[in-house]
Amino acid sequence: MMDTLKLCVSCKACRHECPTGVDMAKMKIEVLAARAATHGLSVRDRLVGYLPRYLDLASRFAPIANWRNRSPLLRTLFETLAGISAKRALPAFRSDTFRSDAEVLGAPDGREVVLFADTFNRGYERENLDAAIEVLVAGGYRVHLPKPSDGGRPPCCGRTFLSA
């Protein structure tokens, strides 16, 4: 079962395709949670799950953090220690991650919308967030970007732990 669940990307397509509506994504989360409660998290799970906590640090040192993708020796070491295939490149850390100093953008009298900058878009594909803000502001919306109340790490949706 674990080998099958490792292939699941939690897209929920199976739920819609299955005549009985089996939700494999939900099942995967439940099985992985039970396994983690019994056996703890693996190195791979920790690397994925805790990504929001070290993303900003890794992005500050992006050229160094990305050596893993350029070095066959480091790829092999990563595969041995973390179980992440040496055949697969990891997403490259960026030094220009999404950071917004503004909490609210756009027209003061526009309809209000909240744009949540998740870890993956913030750290790897900031163009998605930049484009979303541009479209929303051009559409007359007032865009709120959630900020942590304590000024610390950006808010996290928890998706990385659901993946792990």
C-alpha positions as CSV (number, residue, x, y, z in Angstrom):
1,M,0.0,0.0,0.0
2,M,2.8,2.4,0.8
3,D,4.4,1.9,-2.6
4,T,1.1,2.8,-4.2
5,L,0.5,5.8,-2.0
6,K,4.0,7.2,-2.7
7,L,2.9,7.6,-6.3
8,C,-0.2,9.6,-5.3
9,V,0.1,13.4,-5.9
10,S,-3.2,14.1,-4.1
11,C,-4.8,15.6,-7.2
12,K,-8.2,13.9,-6.3
13,A,-8.8,12.8,-9.9
14,C,-9.4,9.2,-8.6
15,R,-12.3,10.4,-6.4
16,H,-14.1,11.8,-9.5
17,E,-13.2,8.8,-11.7
18,C,-14.0,6.1,-9.1
19,P,-17.6,4.9,-9.4
20,T,-17.8,4.6,-5.6
21,G,-16.0,7.9,-5.0
22,V,-13.0,6.6,-3.1
23,D,-10.8,9.6,-2.1
24,M,-7.3,8.2,-2.3
25,A,-5.8,11.6,-1.4
26,K,-7.6,11.6,1.9
27,M,-6.7,8.0,2.5
28,K,-3.1,8.8,1.7
29,I,-3.1,11.6,4.3
30,E,-4.6,9.3,7.0
31,V,-2.2,6.4,6.3
32,L,0.8,8.7,6.3
33,A,-0.3,10.4,9.5
34,A,-0.8,7.0,11.2
35,R,2.6,5.8,9.9
36,A,4.3,9.0,11.2
37,A,2.7,8.6,14.6
38,T,4.0,5.1,14.8
39,H,7.4,5.4,13.1
40,G,8.1,9.1,13.1
41,L,9.0,11.2,10.0
42,S,11.7,10.1,7.6
43,V,14.5,12.5,6.5
44,R,12.7,13.0,3.2
45,D,9.4,13.8,5.0
46,R,11.2,16.3,7.2
47,L,12.8,18.0,4.3
48,V,9.5,18.4,2.5
49,G,7.3,19.1,5.6
50,Y,9.6,21.7,7.1
51,L,10.3,23.5,3.8
52,P,8.4,26.7,4.9
53,R,10.7,27.0,7.9
54,Y,14.0,26.9,5.9
55,L,12.9,28.3,2.5
56,D,13.9,31.9,3.3
57,L,17.4,30.8,4.5
58,A,17.9,28.5,1.5
59,S,16.8,31.2,-0.9
60,R,19.4,33.6,0.6
61,F,22.1,31.0,-0.3
62,A,20.4,29.8,-3.5
63,P,23.6,29.2,-5.5
64,I,25.0,27.0,-2.7
65,A,21.6,25.3,-1.9
66,N,21.2,24.4,-5.6
67,W,24.5,22.5,-5.8
68,R,22.6,19.3,-5.2
69,N,21.2,19.5,-8.7
70,R,24.6,20.0,-10.3
71,S,26.6,17.4,-8.5
72,P,26.1,13.7,-9.3
73,L,27.9,12.9,-6.0
74,L,25.5,15.1,-4.0
75,R,22.5,13.6,-5.8
76,T,23.6,10.1,-4.9
77,L,24.2,11.2,-1.3
78,F,20.8,12.8,-1.2
79,E,19.2,9.6,-2.5
80,T,21.0,7.5,0.1
81,L,20.2,9.8,3.0
82,A,16.8,11.2,2.1
83,G,15.4,8.7,-0.4
84,I,15.0,11.4,-3.1
85,S,16.0,9.9,-6.5
86,A,19.3,11.0,-7.9
87,K,17.7,10.8,-11.4
88,R,15.3,13.7,-10.5
89,A,16.3,17.3,-10.1
90,L,14.7,19.2,-7.2
91,P,13.1,22.5,-7.8
92,A,15.8,25.2,-7.7
93,F,15.8,27.6,-4.8
94,R,15.5,31.2,-6.0
95,S,17.1,34.3,-4.5
96,D,14.1,36.4,-5.6
97,T,11.4,34.8,-3.6
98,F,8.0,36.6,-3.3
99,R,8.1,39.1,-0.5
100,S,5.6,41.9,-0.2
101,D,6.0,44.9,2.1
102,A,2.5,45.9,1.4
103,E,-0.4,44.3,3.3
104,V,-3.0,45.8,0.9
105,L,-2.7,46.6,-2.8
106,G,-5.1,48.2,-5.3
107,A,-8.0,50.5,-5.2
108,P,-9.1,51.6,-1.7
109,D,-12.8,51.3,-2.8
110,G,-12.4,48.0,-4.7
111,R,-14.0,44.7,-3.8
112,E,-11.8,43.0,-1.3
113,V,-10.0,39.7,-1.9
114,V,-7.3,37.9,0.1
115,L,-4.4,36.4,-1.8
116,F,-2.6,33.7,0.1
117,A,1.1,33.3,-1.0
118,D,1.7,29.6,-0.4
119,T,5.2,28.2,0.1
120,F,5.6,26.8,-3.4
121,N,4.5,29.9,-5.3
122,R,6.4,32.2,-2.8
123,G,9.6,30.2,-3.1
124,Y,9.7,28.7,-6.6
125,E,7.1,30.3,-8.9
126,R,6.7,33.8,-7.7
127,E,5.6,34.8,-11.2
128,N,2.2,33.2,-10.4
129,L,1.7,35.6,-7.4
130,D,3.0,38.6,-9.3
131,A,0.6,37.9,-12.2
132,A,-2.3,37.3,-9.8
133,I,-1.8,40.6,-8.1
134,E,-1.5,42.4,-11.4
135,V,-4.7,40.9,-12.7
136,L,-6.6,41.5,-9.5
137,V,-5.5,45.1,-9.2
138,A,-6.2,45.7,-12.9
139,G,-9.7,44.3,-12.3
140,G,-10.3,46.9,-9.6
141,Y,-9.9,44.6,-6.6
142,R,-8.3,45.5,-3.2
143,V,-5.8,42.7,-2.6
144,H,-5.0,41.8,1.0
145,L,-1.8,39.8,1.5
146,P,-1.8,38.1,5.0
147,K,1.1,38.8,7.2
148,P,2.2,37.1,10.4
149,S,1.0,39.0,13.5
150,D,4.3,38.5,15.2
151,G,6.4,39.7,12.1
152,G,8.0,36.3,11.8
153,R,7.8,33.7,9.0
154,P,5.1,34.1,6.4
155,P,1.8,32.3,7.0
156,C,1.8,28.6,6.0
157,C,-1.1,26.5,4.6
158,G,0.4,23.2,5.8
159,R,0.5,21.7,2.3
160,T,4.1,20.5,2.7
161,F,3.1,18.4,5.7
162,L,0.1,17.0,3.8
163,S,2.5,16.0,1.1
164,A,4.8,14.3,3.6
